[in-house]
Amino acid sequence: DGGITQSPKYLFRKEGQNVTLSCEQNLNHDAMYWYRQDPGQGLRLIYYSQIVNDFQKGDIAEGYSVSREKKESFPLTVTSAQKNPTAFYLCASSMGDRTGELFFGEGSRLTVL
Amino acid sequence: QQPVQSPQAVILREGEDAVINCSSSKALYSVHWYRQKHGEAPVFLMILLKGGEQKGHDKISASFNEKKQQSSLYLTASQLSYSGTYFCGTDHSGGGADGLTFGKGTHLIIQP
């Protein structure tokens, strides 16, 4: 079955540590996205990528980094510079057309201790 | 700029109807609707584009008023499975998902 796989589902991190969240898709989609979700805040865009080896900052990119070395993979690193990293992170992909239907993964919940 | 959704929350009995609104202060190219159940990924419901084009599930209906920069999602004869948080996303430039800004969500609870 085609879809988006995020791992890990739950992650605990000590302050000052970097952590990388994995996102893999087998939908053959060109575009991939990372969103952050906090209670009562909706979805906020962190980074997105339309093609391999290219990505753009979203609304809240500070403290995060990404790479897009393969079409199917778009990992997100939450760095120690991110001041409030505890959140639910969602990865999504789309065909990259103007209608922009997003297909989401199950999410990764990061807790900083 | 984040769209404003209303109401913030609504509780219905099974079989009742609901309307969820999404409004923007800027001209809209398209409006996207998603539903998220607790602890799960958001699921696509519908996209409404400037000029009248729509794409979405047959059982969901929505409207898009370009002049008023508003969209409404209509849930008729609600079922228990409709419970969840509904998000609208607004696109102002035609960039599809790249330019989407999501509202804070409307929590819908359907009771038997």
Interface residues (C-beta under 8 A of the other chain):
Chain A: A31 Y33 G40 Q41 G42 L43 R44 L45 Y48 Q50 Q56 D59 L90 A92 S94 G96 D97 R98 T99 G100 E101 L102 F103 F104 G105 E106 G107
Chain B: Q2 S30 H32 Y34 E40 A41 P42 V43 F44 I47 L49 K55 F87 G89 D91 G94 G95 G96 A97 D98 L100 T101 F102 G103 K104 G105
